[in-house]
Amino acid sequence: MKQQITSPALAKPNGHFSQATAIEAKGRLVFISGMTARAKDGTIAGVGNIEVQTRQVCENLKGAVEAAGGTLEDICRVDVYVRNIEYFDAIHKVRMEFFKEPLPASTMVEVTKMVKPEYLIEISAIAVIPE
């Protein structure tokens, strides 16, 4: 079972994530590669629109974890790479649609380039799927 960790020694998170996430190590670890806004048909969803791209990325994460036999609730960590850190609030607004408490631990960093210039966001994840 995943547990959201909150420390009174730390400031409350300013986005939709946990300060830390604890999970009992029984089950399968699933490492999900960085997902972009690439739709199933190979096109890039939402070129120029961070909310549309974030939604597609989250759908892709959902598809990957479900193919491994899990759900989004099994994701305990995400690493978010964005082209513009100013998208922080818009990204977390969309993440609220997909991730419910207990929330995964998260890191977000701004990067200068991605595989394709149209990509605004990429997210990789780690899930623990119960036995």
N, CA, C and O of each residue as an XYZ file, in Angstrom:
524
protein
N       0.830     -1.186      0.000
C       0.000      0.000      0.000
C       0.873      1.248      0.000
O       1.833      1.340      0.765
N       0.547      2.188     -0.841
C       1.305      3.430     -0.963
C       0.878      4.389      0.139
O      -0.309      4.508      0.442
N       1.858      5.080      0.745
C       1.576      6.026      1.814
C       2.226      7.356      1.492
O       3.414      7.416      1.177
N       1.449      8.412      1.573
C       1.963      9.758      1.360
C       2.621     10.221      2.662
O       2.005     10.153      3.725
N       3.852     10.684      2.584
C       4.592     11.134      3.752
C       4.589     12.653      3.779
O       4.896     13.305      2.782
N       4.238     13.208      4.934
C       4.251     14.656      5.131
C       5.033     14.948      6.403
O       4.769     14.358      7.451
N       5.986     15.851      6.309
C       6.812     16.201      7.462
C       6.475     17.601      7.951
O       6.405     18.537      7.155
N       6.265     17.753      9.260
C       6.035     19.101      9.795
C       7.283     19.980      9.702
O       7.202     21.194      9.894
N       8.427     19.376      9.411
C       9.676     20.126      9.267
C       9.842     20.725      7.877
O      10.795     21.465      7.630
N       8.913     20.408      6.958
C       8.994     20.894      5.575
C       7.792     21.753      5.220
O       6.710     21.590      5.785
N       7.988     22.654      4.292
C       6.876     23.456      3.780
C       5.926     22.556      3.005
O       6.343     21.555      2.422
N       4.642     22.918      3.000
C       3.647     22.183      2.233
C       4.018     22.254      0.749
O       4.436     23.311      0.277
N       3.872     21.134     -0.009
C       4.188     21.174     -1.446
C       3.392     22.261     -2.164
O       2.223     22.490     -1.852
N       4.021     22.919     -3.112
C       3.345     23.979     -3.859
C       2.724     23.477     -5.152
O       2.339     24.270     -6.012
N       2.626     22.161     -5.290
C       2.006     21.554     -6.466
C       1.314     20.272     -6.064
O       1.138     20.000     -4.876
N       0.923     19.490     -7.042
C       0.155     18.257     -6.825
C       1.107     17.072     -6.735
O       1.245     16.300     -7.684
N       1.774     16.932     -5.567
C       2.723     15.847     -5.337
C       2.966     15.696     -3.846
O       2.588     16.558     -3.052
N       3.605     14.585     -3.472
C       3.970     14.315     -2.085
C       5.388     14.788     -1.818
O       6.214     14.875     -2.727
N       5.658     15.096     -0.538
C       7.040     15.357     -0.137
C       7.838     14.062     -0.264
O       9.004     14.072     -0.658
N       7.197     12.959      0.072
C       7.803     11.633     -0.049
C       6.676     10.618     -0.148
O       5.553     10.880      0.285
N       6.975      9.472     -0.712
C       6.005      8.395     -0.826
C       6.666      7.117     -0.342
O       7.759      6.758     -0.780
N       5.980      6.434      0.574
C       6.489      5.150      1.064
C       5.614      4.045      0.497
O       4.401      4.202      0.358
N       6.244      2.933      0.173
C       5.490      1.805     -0.352
C       6.174      0.526      0.090
O       7.397      0.402      0.022
N       5.374     -0.414      0.539
C       5.942     -1.696      0.931
C       6.477     -2.375     -0.316
O       5.816     -2.394     -1.354
N       7.667     -2.926     -0.213
C       8.352     -3.467     -1.387
C       7.923     -4.891     -1.704
O       8.764     -5.774     -1.873
N       6.623     -5.114     -1.785
C       6.112     -6.405     -2.232
C       5.356     -6.134     -3.529
O       4.416     -5.340     -3.564
N       5.772     -6.786     -4.559
C       5.139     -6.559     -5.850
C       6.195     -6.390     -6.920
O       7.378     -6.658     -6.707
N       5.739     -5.939     -8.076
C       6.640     -5.739     -9.217
C       6.968     -4.274     -9.370
O       6.074     -3.428     -9.353
N       8.253     -3.964     -9.521
C       8.650     -2.607     -9.861
C       8.507     -2.439    -11.366
O       8.949     -3.288    -12.140
N       7.889     -1.346    -11.772
C       7.739     -1.049    -13.193
C       8.335      0.334    -13.434
O       7.913      1.319    -12.829
N       9.315      0.393    -14.318
C       9.980      1.636    -14.660
C       9.454      2.084    -16.018
O       9.705      1.436    -17.034
N       8.729      3.188    -16.028
C       8.083      3.671    -17.250
C       8.978      4.740    -17.891
O       9.312      5.748    -17.268
N       9.344      4.498    -19.117
C      10.182      5.445    -19.857
C       9.482      6.788    -19.982
O       8.270      6.898    -19.796
N      10.272      7.805    -20.302
C       9.703      9.130    -20.494
C       8.619      9.124    -21.551
O       8.847      8.729    -22.694
N       7.440      9.565    -21.155
C       6.305      9.655    -22.070
C       6.157     11.093    -22.530
O       6.248     12.026    -21.733
N       5.930     11.259    -23.816
C       5.719     12.575    -24.416
C       4.261     12.675    -24.848
O       3.449     11.799    -24.550
N       3.945     13.746    -25.550
C       2.582     13.974    -26.021
C       2.313     13.272    -27.346
O       1.456     13.704    -28.116
N       3.032     12.206    -27.610
C       2.823     11.449    -28.843
C       1.576     10.584    -28.699
O       1.499      9.726    -27.820
N       0.612     10.820    -29.565
C      -0.647     10.071    -29.563
C      -0.436      8.686    -30.157
O       0.603      8.409    -30.755
N      -1.428      7.822    -29.987
C      -1.345      6.445    -30.474
C      -1.060      6.380    -31.977
O      -0.366      5.473    -32.437
N      -1.588      7.332    -32.738
C      -1.386      7.326    -34.194
C      -0.029      7.919    -34.607
O       0.279      8.017    -35.795
N       0.783      8.316    -33.600
C       2.114      8.838    -33.875
C       2.197     10.345    -33.999
O       3.295     10.899    -34.045
N       1.054     11.022    -34.054
C       1.077     12.482    -34.135
C       1.364     13.062    -32.755
O       1.230     12.376    -31.742
N       1.758     14.323    -32.727
C       2.010     15.010    -31.465
C       0.754     15.783    -31.096
O       0.319     16.672    -31.829
N       0.175     15.433    -29.949
C      -1.045     16.095    -29.488
C      -0.713     17.487    -28.950
O       0.327     17.694    -28.324
N      -1.604     18.424    -29.202
C      -1.541     19.737    -28.569
C      -0.282     20.538    -28.811
O       0.252     21.129    -27.872
N       0.204     20.578    -30.015
C       1.407     21.370    -30.301
C       1.159     22.807    -29.832
O       0.201     23.454    -30.254
N       2.037     23.291    -28.956
C       1.909     24.653    -28.428
C       0.982     24.795    -27.239
O       0.828     25.898    -26.715
N       0.351     23.697    -26.790
C      -0.624     23.767    -25.695
C      -0.189     22.823    -24.562
O      -0.308     21.604    -24.688
N       0.309     23.385    -23.470
C       0.836     22.565    -22.387
C      -0.241     21.711    -21.718
O       0.056     20.590    -21.305
N      -1.465     22.190    -21.595
C      -2.514     21.388    -20.954
C      -2.864     20.169    -21.798
O      -3.004     19.070    -21.262
N      -3.003     20.342    -23.083
C      -3.317     19.218    -23.972
C      -2.163     18.223    -23.967
O      -2.379     17.013    -23.900
N      -0.936     18.737    -24.037
C       0.208     17.832    -24.034
C       0.324     17.080    -22.704
O       0.607     15.882    -22.697
N       0.110     17.767    -21.587
C       0.181     17.099    -20.281
C      -0.885     16.019    -20.174
O      -0.619     14.934    -19.656
N      -2.080     16.303    -20.657
C      -3.159     15.313    -20.625
C      -2.777     14.079    -21.451
O      -3.023     12.953    -21.019
N      -2.183     14.274    -22.623
C      -1.760     13.145    -23.462
C      -0.648     12.358    -22.770
O      -0.655     11.127    -22.791
N       0.299     13.055    -22.164
C       1.378     12.382    -21.435
C       0.792     11.529    -20.314
O       1.203     10.382    -20.138
N      -0.156     12.065    -19.558
C      -0.778     11.311    -18.460
C      -1.565     10.116    -18.994
O      -1.559      9.052    -18.374
N      -2.232     10.270    -20.116
C      -2.925      9.132    -20.741
C      -1.914      8.065    -21.161
O      -2.178      6.870    -21.029
N      -0.757      8.497    -21.666
C       0.278      7.549    -22.060
C       0.849      6.819    -20.846
O       1.095      5.614    -20.911
N       1.061      7.534    -19.740
C       1.498      6.889    -18.498
C       0.465      5.853    -18.050
O       0.814      4.741    -17.652
N      -0.799      6.235    -18.121
C      -1.893      5.333    -17.737
C      -1.863      4.074    -18.601
O      -1.992      2.963    -18.089
N      -1.694      4.247    -19.896
C      -1.640      3.099    -20.796
C      -0.471      2.180    -20.489
O      -0.608      0.958    -20.537
N       0.678      2.763    -20.174
C       1.866      1.957    -19.878
C       1.703      1.181    -18.575
O       2.004     -0.011    -18.523
N       1.232      1.845    -17.527
C       1.089      1.152    -16.236
C      -0.018      0.102    -16.307
O       0.097     -0.951    -15.680
N      -1.079      0.365    -17.051
C      -2.145     -0.626    -17.211
C      -1.653     -1.836    -17.999
O      -2.047     -2.964    -17.705
N      -0.799     -1.617    -18.996
C      -0.245     -2.736    -19.765
C       0.615     -3.639    -18.879
O       0.778     -4.825    -19.165
N       1.161     -3.071    -17.804
C       1.968     -3.838    -16.855
C       1.112     -4.485    -15.767
O       1.630     -5.178    -14.891
N      -0.210     -4.252    -15.828
C      -1.114     -4.850    -14.855
C      -1.458     -3.968    -13.671
O      -2.010     -4.446    -12.680
N      -1.138     -2.679    -13.762
C      -1.399     -1.772    -12.654
C      -2.340     -0.647    -13.014
O      -3.023     -0.685    -14.037
N      -2.365      0.360    -12.150
C      -3.179      1.559    -12.345
C      -2.324      2.781    -12.009
O      -1.208      2.649    -11.506
N      -2.849      3.948    -12.286
C      -2.135      5.172    -11.929
C      -1.879      5.248    -10.422
O      -0.903      5.859     -9.989
N      -2.740      4.639     -9.637
C      -2.561      4.648     -8.181
C      -1.296      3.900     -7.765
O      -0.793      4.114     -6.661
N      -0.777      3.035     -8.620
C       0.441      2.279     -8.316
C       1.715      3.071     -8.595
O       2.806      2.645     -8.217
N       1.583      4.216     -9.251
C       2.758      5.046     -9.540
C       3.163      5.771     -8.261
O       2.364      6.483     -7.652
N       4.430      5.574     -7.865
C       4.907      6.174     -6.619
C       5.892      7.319     -6.851
O       6.201      8.060     -5.918
N       6.390      7.476     -8.078
C       7.333      8.551     -8.391
C       7.202      8.962     -9.843
O       7.062      8.120    -10.730
N       7.250     10.270    -10.080
C       7.299     10.794    -11.442
C       8.419     11.830    -11.540
O       8.678     12.583    -10.601
N       9.067     11.847    -12.688
C      10.059     12.872    -13.005
C       9.537     13.619    -14.226
O       9.262     13.024    -15.268
N       9.408     14.929    -14.076
C       8.778     15.763    -15.094
C       9.821     16.698    -15.695
O      10.520     17.416    -14.980
N       9.909     16.676    -17.010
C      10.829     17.533    -17.749
C       9.987     18.472    -18.600
O       9.152     18.023    -19.385
N      10.205     19.776    -18.445
C       9.414     20.763    -19.180
C      10.324     21.738    -19.911
O      11.460     21.984    -19.504
N       9.806     22.276    -20.979
C      10.562     23.272    -21.747
C      10.490     24.648    -21.100
O      11.351     25.494    -21.341
N       9.455     24.880    -20.270
C       9.295     26.177    -19.617
C       8.704     25.940    -18.231
O       7.565     25.487    -18.113
N       9.459     26.238    -17.196
C       9.014     26.004    -15.822
C       7.791     26.858    -15.478
O       7.106     26.585    -14.492
N       7.516     27.875    -16.269
C       6.323     28.706    -16.057
C       5.034     27.901    -16.273
O       3.953     28.364    -15.909
N       5.137     26.716    -16.855
C       3.972     25.842    -17.049
C       3.590     25.096    -15.766
O       2.612     24.348    -15.766
N       4.330     25.280    -14.689
C       4.151     24.519    -13.453
C       2.675     24.406    -13.040
O       2.177     23.295    -12.858
N       1.977     25.521    -12.893
C       0.581     25.508    -12.430
C      -0.337     24.775    -13.411
O      -1.193     23.997    -12.992
N      -0.166     25.014    -14.697
C      -1.017     24.357    -15.697
C      -0.797     22.846    -15.685
O      -1.748     22.079    -15.837
N       0.434     22.421    -15.508
C       0.745     20.991    -15.458
C       0.087     20.354    -14.247
O      -0.522     19.291    -14.362
N       0.202     20.987    -13.092
C      -0.388     20.419    -11.879
C      -1.915     20.426    -11.926
O      -2.558     19.559    -11.333
N      -2.492     21.387    -12.620
C      -3.949     21.403    -12.810
C      -4.395     20.121    -13.534
O      -5.384     19.501    -13.143
N      -3.671     19.732    -14.578
C      -4.004     18.512    -15.317
C      -3.675     17.273    -14.487
O      -4.450     16.316    -14.478
N      -2.545     17.276    -13.793
C      -2.176     16.123    -12.972
C      -3.254     15.788    -11.942
O      -3.442     14.621    -11.601
N      -3.962     16.804    -11.446
C      -5.040     16.576    -10.480
C      -6.148     15.696    -11.060
O      -6.843     15.005    -10.316
N      -6.313     15.718    -12.363
C      -7.328     14.888    -13.019
C      -6.925     13.413    -13.011
O      -7.789     12.539    -13.085
N      -5.634     13.127    -12.922
C      -5.134     11.761    -13.064
C      -4.626     11.147    -11.769
O      -4.818      9.951    -11.544
N      -3.989     11.925    -10.918
C      -3.374     11.389     -9.708
C      -4.162     11.799     -8.473
O      -4.382     12.985     -8.224
N      -4.579     10.810     -7.713
C      -5.332     11.021     -6.475
C      -4.445     10.660     -5.293
O      -3.455      9.945     -5.450
N      -4.797     11.153     -4.112
C      -4.015     10.826     -2.918
C      -4.115      9.346     -2.602
O      -5.166      8.740     -2.805
N      -3.035      8.757     -2.107
C      -1.739      9.360     -1.826
C      -0.979      9.649     -3.124
O      -0.891      8.801     -4.012
N      -0.444     10.842     -3.211
C       0.196     11.319     -4.432
C       1.612     10.776     -4.582
O       2.286     10.505     -3.588
N       2.061     10.619     -5.823
C       3.445     10.183     -6.035
C       4.426     11.300     -5.673
O       4.099     12.484     -5.752
N       5.622     10.901     -5.281
C       6.709     11.864     -5.138
C       7.050     12.364     -6.541
O       6.828     11.666     -7.530
N       7.595     13.589     -6.614
C       7.779     14.180     -7.932
C       8.939     15.160     -7.963
O       9.234     15.834     -6.976
N       9.583     15.222     -9.106
C      10.587     16.248     -9.387
C      10.233     16.853    -10.736
O       9.876     16.133    -11.669
N      10.332     18.187    -10.843
C      10.113     18.858    -12.123
C      11.312     19.753    -12.405
O      11.737     20.534    -11.554
N      11.848     19.624    -13.612
C      12.966     20.467    -14.025
C      12.720     21.019    -15.424
O      12.044     20.403    -16.248
N      13.280     22.181    -15.664
C      13.220     22.779    -16.997
C      14.430     22.305    -17.799
O      15.558     22.286    -17.305
N      14.166     21.926    -19.042
C      15.224     21.498    -19.951
C      15.212     22.385    -21.196
O      14.195     22.997    -21.522
N      16.335     22.446    -21.878
C      16.409     23.321    -23.053
C      15.908     22.661    -24.323
O      15.356     23.329    -25.197
N      16.100     21.336    -24.432
C      15.686     20.641    -25.646
C      15.098     19.290    -25.308
O      15.401     18.698    -24.272
N      14.243     18.810    -26.213
C      13.699     17.454    -26.145
C      13.914     16.813    -27.509
O      14.460     17.441    -28.415
N      13.489     15.575    -27.653
C      13.708     14.834    -28.897
C      13.117     15.560    -30.099
O      13.709     15.564    -31.178
N      11.957     16.171    -29.916
C      11.323     16.946    -30.990
C      11.030     18.340    -30.434
O      10.631     18.464    -29.276
N      11.216     19.373    -31.223
C      10.997     20.729    -30.723
C       9.538     21.010    -30.339
O       9.267     21.942    -29.582
N       8.598     20.204    -30.858
C       7.180     20.420    -30.539
C       6.817     19.935    -29.127
O       5.795     20.348    -28.580
N       7.639     19.067    -28.538
C       7.338     18.558    -27.195
C       7.576     19.644    -26.152
O       8.621     20.296    -26.138
N       6.590     19.823    -25.282
C       6.692     20.790    -24.194
C       6.944     20.105    -22.858
O       7.406     20.746    -21.914
N       6.642     18.790    -22.765
C       6.714     18.071    -21.503
C       7.019     16.596    -21.762
O       6.634     16.035    -22.788
N       7.718     15.986    -20.811
C       7.967     14.557    -20.816
C       7.958     14.099    -19.363
O       8.511     14.771    -18.492
N       7.325     12.946    -19.101
C       7.253     12.423    -17.733
C       7.646     10.951    -17.744
O       7.122     10.163    -18.532
N       8.575     10.589    -16.861
C       8.895      9.185    -16.614
C       8.337      8.826    -15.238
O       8.068      9.716    -14.432
N       8.162      7.544    -14.964
C       7.519      7.134    -13.715
C       8.041      5.806    -13.216
O       8.598      5.008    -13.970
N       7.847      5.589    -11.924
C       8.117      4.302    -11.287
C       6.839      3.876    -10.589
O       6.226      4.652     -9.855
N       6.447      2.641    -10.825
C       5.246      2.089    -10.176
C       5.628      0.817     -9.432
O       6.572      0.122     -9.807
N       4.883      0.526     -8.377
C       4.986     -0.747     -7.687
C       3.618     -1.399     -7.783
O       2.646     -0.929     -7.192
N       3.559     -2.488     -8.537
C       2.281     -3.191     -8.755
C       2.189     -4.328     -7.750
O       3.037     -5.220     -7.741
N       1.154     -4.300     -6.895
C       1.023     -5.325     -5.858
C       0.924     -6.727     -6.441
O       0.456     -6.929     -7.562
N       1.385     -7.700     -5.635
C       1.306     -9.111     -6.042
C      -0.145     -9.555     -6.069
O      -0.431    -10.710     -6.386
